[in-house]
Every structure is written in structure tokens, then in C-alpha cells.
Amino acid sequence: MISYEFLTTQKIEEALNYLDKFSKVHILAGGTDLLVNLYKESPRLPHFDYLLDISSIPELKVINSINNFIEIGPLVTHFRLINEPLIKNNFPVLMEAAYTIGSTQIRNRGTIGGNIVNASPAADLLPPLITLRAEVELTSRQGKRVLALEEFLAGPYKTKLQANELLTKIKIPLLGDNYYTDFQKIGRRKALSIARLSLALVTKIDEEGIFQDTRVAPGSATPYPQSLPLTEEAINGISIFQINLEEIGNIISKEMVSITGERWSTPYKKPTIAVLIKRALEKIIKEAKNNE
Amino acid sequence: MNKITVTFIINGKEVTLKVGPKERLLDTLREQLKLTGTKEGCSVGECGACTVILDGKAVSSCLILTGQIGGSEVLTVEGLEVDGNLDSLQKAFIDCHAIQCGFCTPGMLISAKALLIHNPHPSREEIKTALEGNLCRCTGYEQIIEAIESAANK
């Protein structure tokens, strides 16, 4: 039987004091993952004595444009990611991924911070956030530190969040001119499906039509979401008029398998990830040609 | 385990309740407030039978602890009827035969209500998106979508 004391607050300061004062505190935000794990008494849920509800801290719900960054509060829901002009206009790849999450009810409640800290291998927002080079701001009573998201993720369902720290901001640098993005996802059905495989792609196409600064991160492909540097390098420097999509497909399949090894799902995922990168590149190339 | 005192508005009336740390909004509605229109289906946020409107948005009441909702406003299927008059959605569900066993109906009505609050004239696609988290194993959805279209056109 899971048993705990319930704590709630509307202030970051008070939340940090609780984290400092008590040990074995689990944080509750939107609850769309945690309440399922509680109900199922999931073994994935670590033992905790206190449940700290942060869902009504207003400061953690803000979206701001500051210098060359968009700063997103961790309590921003998937619904807001889809509807906020700052996200839609700057990071359509994040908006598209948020749109594929769960159902209306889940998107109204689930949060970007929860998706990050839960660190599921199938987390829909992690591939786009990795390709957007997102950073996370972690705050404790001792101060703040900022980590690249990819560095923050430490394994399946594992992050580098310390017991006394709270995720207080997600910072995403604005993309410059000539950047293109795309998100692909395959699930068993459209609504409410966990990604069987997903892929986020961010890339720049210069005036000559050459790919630069390409970033590729798949979801549900590796033990936890991470970028694929060999695939990125293979795309960089190639012209949109000459790229061999079959070859890029082979490279990404090989790179994925080099990380995961041969698994029961490999015969499905190996050709499928090649299809996803081809679809994403085809879409971006078409857009770039239309913009010429 | 500590009890938590929570004050919130349910169907227009303010209530103050003592709730347990593991008590879900669904439990409070059904067991403390005896509002059994809200149904428990899957308990993991996939079927939509427990959908309520929380501060204007459709949410799964099985995925919310009541301790979290102090100061919020909740609307359940019981709150749709005003002074003995059914909501236009309720009438449309009856007129279009959008009900068979009835278990999903409260959740369907609430998801539809949440949609119409923000978007009084939704397209068919928007209706489908609003209902994507509500499962019905009897009607095949067609009559439900028709009922919502007909309520929206009134």
C-alpha cells in the first residue's frame, strides 16, 4: 500500500523549503502519469513519504520571450503549447508533438515539465526539445543551475534532478533564419497512443540549398531520447537537390541499432525509422523549394 | 495520513470538504458529494467516462487529486441541467439517439460542453478531436457527433 502525506503550495520558495526540509518527496504537477502509477501501484514509482503538489504555483505557468530565448514554465500544459503564438510561430515542431499527446483531457492537464522529468523513452516532447537545444533551469535553496536537456536526461525514467531541486524553467534558443522543423510519430491509433516510434528533425537550409546544423532525435528508438550525431553529420553539407534519402535511411537505421543492439523490436523499428527520416526530409525539402 | 481541507465550487455551489491524500476528484464527486453521474471506467485516463470540466477545461477526474483543486470550479453532468431544463446538448443526445447503454454519456456530454464553451460552432473534425479521449462501445460515435452538431447549430 502506498501511503504519504500531501503537501501543496502556491509559492516556489515554499516548495523549495519543503524539498529541503523533508526527505523522500515526490513532486506532483499535472498528474497524468503519476496518478496512473499510483492507481496501478507501479513498481516504476519510487518510494516516497510526501507528495508535493506544485500544480497551482502561478510563476511556473508563464511563457516569456527573453533576449534570444523563449522561456517556458514547467507547468505549461500541452494544450497551451499547441495554442500559444510564441510556441506556434517559433517552434512548430514542439507544437506538432504536443498535439499528438494523449487526448483533449490529457493535453489539458499534462505539463511540459512533467514530460521532461518523467523522462519516458516514449516522451513525445523530448525529441523536439532535444533538437531545439532546450536547456533546463533547476532551482534549489542553494541556487540555480542550467543544464542542456540532453545532459539532464540520465537514462530511461532517470534525470539528474537532485532531491532538493525543482525544474523551474525550460529555455529554448530561437532558431535563426532558414531553419526548418518536422515531427513524425507512429502510434497504434491516433488518439491516446504511446509513440511506437517518433522523430524530430530541425535543420537549416542555406541560400545554396545546403543542409547545415542538422539535429535529429528519435523517440521510442533508444533507451531514452538522444540525438543521433552520425545521421546529423551525414545530412550536413549535402544539397537538397542531391540528397540520397535511401542512404540517409540506412545510416539512421544503423546508428539506432548501434545504440540499442538487436532487440525483439529491431526488425520493425529498423526500416520504420528510415521511413520517418525520409518523410521528415521530404517534407522539409518541399517547403524549402517552395520558399525559393 | 493527513486529511486536507479543500474549498472549491461544484456546479455553482461552494463546498468545503476534508479529503484524504489519495482521494481523487472522481472519488470525492461520487462518494462524498454523491454526484454519481460521473462514471469510473478505466481509472487511468483513457476512457473519458470520468470527464468533468475543471476551470473551463475537460479533464479526467481520475487523474486529479482533490487536494490539488482548492479555489477551482468544477462542472459535472449534474450541473448541465438548469432549473429543471435540460441543456441543449442533453436534448440533442436524446433527439439523435446518441445513447445506448449510457455509461459513456456523462463524459461525452461534458467533453462536448467544454468544446462548445470555447467554440460554439465547431467543425466535424473539431468535434472528433474533442471526443478523442471518450470511448463508446455501443453507438459507433456517429449519433453522438450528430447530436453535438445539432446542439451547436441551435
Chai-1 contact restraints between the chains, C-beta under 6 A:
chainA,res_idxA,chainB,res_idxB,connection_type,confidence,min_distance_angstrom,max_distance_angstrom,comment,restraint_id
A,S3,B,M1,contact,1.0,0.0,6.0,A-B,restraint_1
A,Y4,B,P21,contact,1.0,0.0,6.0,A-B,restraint_2
A,E5,B,N2,contact,1.0,0.0,6.0,A-B,restraint_3
A,F6,B,I4,contact,1.0,0.0,6.0,A-B,restraint_4
A,F6,B,P21,contact,1.0,0.0,6.0,A-B,restraint_5
A,F6,B,G67,contact,1.0,0.0,6.0,A-B,restraint_6
A,G31,B,L63,contact,1.0,0.0,6.0,A-B,restraint_7
A,G31,B,I64,contact,1.0,0.0,6.0,A-B,restraint_8
A,T32,B,L63,contact,1.0,0.0,6.0,A-B,restraint_9
A,L35,B,L63,contact,1.0,0.0,6.0,A-B,restraint_10
A,V36,B,V44,contact,1.0,0.0,6.0,A-B,restraint_11
A,Y39,B,S43,contact,1.0,0.0,6.0,A-B,restraint_12
A,D53,B,Q68,contact,1.0,0.0,6.0,A-B,restraint_13
A,S55,B,Q68,contact,1.0,0.0,6.0,A-B,restraint_14
A,S103,B,E132,contact,1.0,0.0,6.0,A-B,restraint_15
A,S103,B,G133,contact,1.0,0.0,6.0,A-B,restraint_16
A,T104,B,A58,contact,1.0,0.0,6.0,A-B,restraint_17
A,T104,B,A130,contact,1.0,0.0,6.0,A-B,restraint_18
A,T104,B,G133,contact,1.0,0.0,6.0,A-B,restraint_19
A,Q105,B,T51,contact,1.0,0.0,6.0,A-B,restraint_20
A,Q105,B,A58,contact,1.0,0.0,6.0,A-B,restraint_21
A,Q105,B,V59,contact,1.0,0.0,6.0,A-B,restraint_22
A,Q105,B,S60,contact,1.0,0.0,6.0,A-B,restraint_23
A,Q105,B,G133,contact,1.0,0.0,6.0,A-B,restraint_24
A,I106,B,G45,contact,1.0,0.0,6.0,A-B,restraint_25
A,N108,B,K57,contact,1.0,0.0,6.0,A-B,restraint_26
A,N108,B,V59,contact,1.0,0.0,6.0,A-B,restraint_27
A,R109,B,V59,contact,1.0,0.0,6.0,A-B,restraint_28
A,A191,B,E132,contact,1.0,0.0,6.0,A-B,restraint_29
A,L192,B,E46,contact,1.0,0.0,6.0,A-B,restraint_30
